[in-house]
């Protein structure tokens, strides 16, 4: 029997990590390592398995001593932590197996790893396991094939301490029909949206509910509406029926392209299934920038109207924005600020353009001799890995000033009110449980007494109680998010 230790490296402080917000709800990390938990379910049932997510727990010497085999997965943003982790495992004399986005892109720079399981594990992991059982495993397992997801198992949630996470995660599909120049999704997963069956998804929800989870679940698909026909005909009706049977224990959120706003029936079905938020890659209000990055789904449309339509239908729109396109001039920072403020997108993730390995952007910049080094994997850290057309220091300064302005208390709380005026979720999408009550009480002290935004905080809560009392839990959550975003924006100025 093999004893396998599954390790997830620590993330640096990022906007996506919600580190400073999680303290208000007594959680350690936003999401569990879904990929590792799924891989764990693919391993032989007779193996002993243990998970250590370094974002919520420390790796002890006893954990390493227990293991026969160590498996590490991670994203590019976890590169530095992964290097330390690999070194520690090798120093302990352990066989190290690595996979996931970081190692798929950069395996050549990790000499200390014994075996690489790259690309999609449904194909490469069984090959490694067969060779391991035969006593002659290779160092590298890779594939260009794209597997169907019909055999992807339910993640082993019992390995994770769910109490330490702010949300759970679930994957329905891989792939995206679009071809944005800067995005590595299609390079990794292709243009065809490959999906699990509704039965598989329901089984994963059953497992989460049986594990005691109640609250939000993130469908991590890069474009949830990539296969609209199957989504409408199979998954959404199954989700809605499951929510009714279980009395709505979960709220869902996901990522989708902005053309969701074109389909009112699909939007209604998504909301009826329990979704209350969607992340959309807006990128830029500039048509030249959209054309440059081949963001064809965003071109020639009134994106502000699209956003309002989704908000009124019951979806809080979160948005991704980018500065640093070749076509950008100094006016882009003002234009981004104006668009975001008018949109009521409270969670506006603005990043400097970076070139990820495998993308068409990376290939183009390599041909042009403009690459400066590897990407940090965190486009919100105020860095880029290529020489932009705009003066590099001007781009950095403009980005930092934009972030400071966006998350200054007055501008931020103004966006919250714009959203709350437009947002109309169904009653079952609103929860005010003990965790939300605790967060409100802690925010009353941390933000309402000690925070420099205390005037805006109390004004928002008073306004919400008078105008939109049903949305008080959302108002409190967004106030807490603002605290986190301001801390991250302040770090950029250092």
Secondary structure, DSSP 8 states (H G I E B T S, - for coil): --EEEEEE----S-TTTTHHHHGGGT-SBSS--HHHHHHHHHS-TTSEEEEEETTTS---HHHHHH-SEEEEE--GGGHHHHHHHHHHHHHTT-EEEEESHHHHHHGGG-TT-SEEE-S-HHHHHHHHHHHHHHT---SEE-------STT-----GGGS-GGGBS-EEE--EE--S---TT--HHHHH-SS-EE--HHHHHHHHHHHHHTT--EEEEE--S-TTTTHHHIIIIIHHHHHHHHHHHTS-EEEEEE--GGGGG-HHHHHHHHHTTEEEEEEEEE-S-HHHHHHTT-GGGTTS-HHHHHHHHHHHT-EEEEEEEE--TT--TTHHHHHHHHHHHHT-SSEEEEE----TTSHHHHHHHHTT-B-S---S-TTSS--SB--SS-HHHHHHHHHHHHHHHTSHHHHHHHHHHHHHH----GGG----HHHHHHHHHHHHHTTTSSTTHHHHHHHHHHHHHH-GGGHHHHHHHHHHHHHHHHHHHHHT-
